[in-house]
Amino acid sequence: MSPLSSDELRTIREELSAGTTPTVWFTSSAVGVQEGRSGKVIALGEPAEGDFIQVRPAGSKDVLSFSTAEVTQVKPPRKKPTPEPAKPAARTPASTPSRVTETKPVEKPAAKPAPAPAAKPSNEATAKPADTAAARRKPRQVKQPVGGAVVTLTADQDGQWSVEVANAKRKLVKPTQVPANAVAQAAKLLHDDVAGAVEPLIEAAREQHRARVEQLRAELEAAEAALEELDE
């Protein structure tokens, strides 16, 4: 049986995305399962190399990982039962002239001792290699998709910015202070409307800092003048 091709893998991905579980059959290269047995594809791992195809064999609850050489989408033909050889017809013995024979007592042969019963093979000896190989495979848990998250930027009255991240269950990042210039750069990269909404807040923060600088400069000049008067 031929292994999976790239086109068949693409078809399987599309069926998984549509919510169905495609059927595959195991080839002679599959380890731990019988050739020709069917299974359902549960997921395809990333990257697509090695044992990345996750399959639940028919009649099993475990999900095992296989490579493209171990499964196929070509259904194997049913095996026809082998016909039993015809038995030869019984031959009729040819008639022979009767002879007068002297009957002698037949001696009974000595009774032979009954043969010892054959030892039954233990369960461990008769265990199929496939069961041992299947035990070596550990079911791989299918990763659940990660949910979305909400990123919130907040500006206070002093022009200080903070960011927090949360999802539907809990807060991922508590409110953390970020520089105003970083917010302005991020807004320009996101969208023109976002940049337009953020720019007035950034400009108000600039004006507030300019006023503070002017106030500090005036206080510094007054302090220097007072110091000069004391030095005279």
Summary of the structure (lengths in Angstrom):
residues: 232
radius of gyration: 43.4
end to end distance: 105.6
largest distance: 171.0
contacts: 439
relative contact order: 0.08
helix: 32%
strand: 18%
